[in-house]
């Protein structure tokens, strides 16, 4: 499990990116823990999507420890990231997601 900073925003995305890339390089199965009151903007959401794809491309898996809530859930709704079933499954931990 990898615990990310409480804020994943345009200001902190570089540091979080380095942390995620290192995890993807060393661990095939990554579970990301976000704080319940984490501030995550669109840059943070895009980073998590890219990390998920990078993990999958390297033969690994990437999932959230718990379903999106609070600030993250609001960002996902405003950004339209919950429209597709596979995206809802990832972010909201719906059927078939670890």
URGI-V896606 format. One record per residue. N is the residue number from 1. OMEGA is omega in whole degrees, -180 to 180 (* if undefined). NEAR is the number of other ideal C-beta (glycine too) atoms within 10 Angstrom. Layout:
N,OMEGA,NEAR ; N,OMEGA,NEAR
//
This chain:
1,177,10 ; 2,179,16 ; 3,-178,12 ; 4,179,22 ; 5,-178,16 ; 6,179,14 ; 7,174,17 ; 8,-176,27 ; 9,179,16 ; 10,-180,11 ; 11,-175,11 ; 12,-171,19 ; 13,-180,17 ; 14,180,11 ; 15,179,12 ; 16,177,20 ; 17,180,15 ; 18,180,10 ; 19,-179,15 ; 20,180,23 ; 21,178,13 ; 22,179,11 ; 23,-180,19 ; 24,180,20 ; 25,-172,10 ; 26,-174,8 ; 27,-179,15 ; 28,-177,11 ; 29,-175,11 ; 30,174,20 ; 31,-177,16 ; 32,177,18 ; 33,177,12 ; 34,176,22 ; 35,-178,16 ; 36,-180,10 ; 37,-179,11 ; 38,174,20 ; 39,-178,17 ; 40,179,28 ; 41,-178,19 ; 42,178,14 ; 43,178,16 ; 44,178,24 ; 45,180,19 ; 46,177,14 ; 47,180,22 ; 48,177,23 ; 49,180,15 ; 50,178,13 ; 51,178,22 ; 52,179,20 ; 53,179,11 ; 54,178,16 ; 55,179,20 ; 56,179,12 ; 57,179,9 ; 58,177,11 ; 59,-178,7 ; 60,178,16 ; 61,-177,14 ; 62,179,25 ; 63,177,15 ; 64,179,20 ; 65,178,13 ; 66,179,11 ; 67,178,14 ; 68,180,24 ; 69,174,13 ; 70,-176,14 ; 71,179,19 ; 72,-180,25 ; 73,177,16 ; 74,178,12 ; 75,179,19 ; 76,179,20 ; 77,-179,13 ; 78,-178,10 ; 79,179,13 ; 80,-177,9 ; 81,-178,21 ; 82,-178,15 ; 83,-177,10 ; 84,-178,10 ; 85,-179,11 ; 86,177,10 ; 87,177,15 ; 88,180,18 ; 89,180,14 ; 90,-173,22 ; 91,-175,21 ; 92,178,16 ; 93,178,16 ; 94,-175,13 ; 95,174,8 ; 96,180,9 ; 97,179,15 ; 98,*,10
//
